[in-house]
Amino acid sequence: MFLNLLPKKERQHFLNLARYAMGLNGEFKSEELEIYNSFVHECDLHGYQAKAGNKQVTESIEALSSGSTGHRKAVMIELCGIMLADSAICDHERAFIQRLSDAFDLEDFEVRRIERWVAAMNDLVAEGYQMVEA
């Protein structure tokens, strides 16, 4: 949704973090994979192989933390989207969100607001699908 705001290099770093976030709950769920594939499409990085090792994740966080406030918030929104794909945030995902919010210099209230907004958007999308499938 907001990934088009990011420069190409930041999009690559974002995909690294999104790929990493997918595995934080111990499995790669189909809902997460669908969202990840939509991220790849939106980033226009077809064929990019995300690097989700600890070193690459740290480098990606550092690179993205130097972006504008708007870019950092866009990254947080989209990453919350993939972590909330199953409607729950596990302890590992919660720790990752805290790591990101610290690196991105985002206040706790801002992160909670982002999470609420993403959850509400997910509900609205689901409701929309229910309406058109009826």
C-alpha positions in Angstrom: 0.0 0.0 0.0 2.8 2.4 0.9 5.8 0.7 -0.5 5.8 2.9 -3.6 7.0 5.7 -1.4 10.3 3.9 -0.8 13.3 4.2 -3.1 14.4 0.9 -4.7 17.2 0.1 -2.3 14.9 0.7 0.7 12.3 -1.7 -1.0 15.0 -4.4 -1.0 15.7 -3.9 2.6 12.0 -3.9 3.3 11.6 -7.3 1.6 14.5 -8.7 3.6 12.6 -7.7 6.8 9.3 -8.9 5.5 10.8 -12.3 4.7 12.3 -12.5 8.1 9.1 -11.4 9.8 7.2 -14.3 8.1 9.2 -16.9 10.0 9.1 -15.3 13.4 6.1 -17.3 14.5 7.9 -20.6 13.6 6.2 -21.2 10.3 5.5 -19.7 7.0 1.7 -19.4 6.8 -0.1 -19.2 3.4 -1.6 -15.8 4.4 1.8 -14.4 5.0 3.1 -15.8 1.7 0.3 -14.1 -0.1 1.1 -10.8 1.5 4.8 -11.2 0.8 4.1 -11.9 -2.8 2.0 -8.8 -3.0 4.9 -6.8 -1.5 7.2 -8.2 -4.2 4.8 -7.1 -6.8 4.2 -3.6 -5.3 8.0 -3.1 -4.9 8.4 -4.1 -8.6 11.2 -6.4 -7.5 10.2 -9.6 -9.2 13.0 -12.1 -8.9 14.6 -10.4 -5.9 15.8 -13.0 -3.4 15.3 -11.6 0.0 18.1 -12.1 2.5 16.7 -12.9 5.9 19.8 -13.9 7.9 20.7 -12.1 11.1 23.4 -10.0 9.5 21.2 -8.9 6.6 18.3 -8.1 8.9 20.5 -5.9 11.1 21.9 -4.2 7.9 18.4 -3.7 6.6 17.1 -2.2 9.9 20.1 0.1 10.0 19.6 1.2 6.4 15.8 1.8 6.9 16.3 3.6 10.2 18.1 6.4 8.3 15.1 7.0 6.0 12.5 9.7 6.5 10.0 9.4 9.3 7.3 8.8 6.7 9.3 5.9 5.2 10.0 4.4 8.6 6.3 4.5 9.5 5.4 3.0 6.1 7.8 0.1 6.7 6.3 -0.4 10.2 2.7 -0.4 8.8 3.5 -2.9 6.1 5.5 -5.2 8.4 2.7 -5.1 11.0 0.4 -6.2 8.1 2.4 -9.3 7.5 2.8 -10.1 11.2 -1.0 -9.6 11.7 -1.9 -11.8 8.7 -3.0 -14.5 11.1 -4.7 -12.0 13.4 -2.2 -12.4 16.2 1.3 -11.2 17.2 3.4 -13.8 18.9 6.1 -13.0 21.4 8.9 -13.2 18.8 7.0 -10.8 16.5 6.4 -8.5 19.5 10.1 -8.4 20.2 10.8 -7.7 16.5 8.3 -4.8 16.5 10.0 -3.4 19.6 13.4 -3.7 17.9 12.1 -1.9 14.9 10.4 0.8 16.9 13.6 1.5 18.9 15.7 1.6 15.7 13.1 3.7 13.9 12.8 6.1 16.8 9.0 5.5 17.0 7.1 6.1 20.2 5.1 3.2 21.7 1.8 5.0 21.2 2.7 5.4 17.5 3.4 1.7 17.1 0.1 0.8 19.0 -1.7 3.2 16.7 -0.2 1.5 13.6 -1.1 -1.9 14.9 -4.7 -0.9 15.6 -5.0 0.7 12.1 -3.6 -2.4 10.4 -5.9 -4.7 12.3 -8.9 -2.5 11.4 -7.9 -2.4 7.7 -7.5 -6.2 7.8 -11.1 -6.5 9.2 -12.4 -4.1 6.5 -10.8 -6.1 3.7 -12.2 -9.3 5.1 -15.6 -7.7 5.4 -15.4 -6.5 1.8 -14.6 -10.0 0.6 -17.6 -11.3 2.5 -19.8 -8.8 0.8 -18.7 -9.6 -2.7 -18.8 -13.4 -2.2 -22.3 -13.4 -0.8 
